[in-house]
């Protein structure tokens, strides 16, 4: 019996929305803003695509222009790195590299602006591949013969 495990979207505060917007990050480790791209966003945070994600817990300042924003100019918000995925240079499945930033200390006005800017945008695709939950009771049992190490 196979049962699919879906990403835990029901625990989210808001639906992730697909975006493709430039953003700038300032961290303690660098003196100047670094340009990145945000690929999904909620009123509570943003996913930033980068080959050099910061460590979880790092504090940053992120600036961007919300999609379809009615107010001119950029939003500049404090954030912390909630999740960090480094690129994998060897084989095997790995979600795209980047980091999830959780906005910190966002004003009610800024949160409303973000909600309005994201309303109606398509949902972001899942970041993780759906995993199949395997019923181990259906696997073939090993024969009584013991396998030894390789014969050299």
C-alpha positions, 0 to 999 in steps of 0.5 A: 500500500502506497500513501502519498505524503503531501507538503505541510501546507495546512500548517502555513499562515498564508498561501505561498504565491509565485513571484519573480521579483528582484530584491536586495539583501544586506547582512552583517557579513557584507558591507553592500546590498547584494542583488537576488531574486525572490521566487515566492512570497507570503505576507510573512516571508519570502524565498530568495534564490541564491547559491550562497544562502546564509545560515539559519537564524542570520538577520538581514534587511531585505528590500523589494518592490511588491508585485502589483504594488499600488504604492510607489517605491520599495519595501524595506523589512527586517527578516531572519533566515528561517531555512537555508538550502545549500546547492548540491554539486553531486548527484541526487535530488536536492531542492533549488538552493536558496533561503526562506526569510521570515519578516520580523517586526512588520507593521500592520500597514506593510502586512496589508500592503503585502496581502493586497499585492499578493492577492490573486497571484498563482500559488507557488509550486511545491519546493519539495518532491512529494515523498512516497510512504512505503509500507515495509510489510509488503517488501520481500523477506530475505532468504535464510541464506546470509550474505557475507562481504565481497569476495576479493 
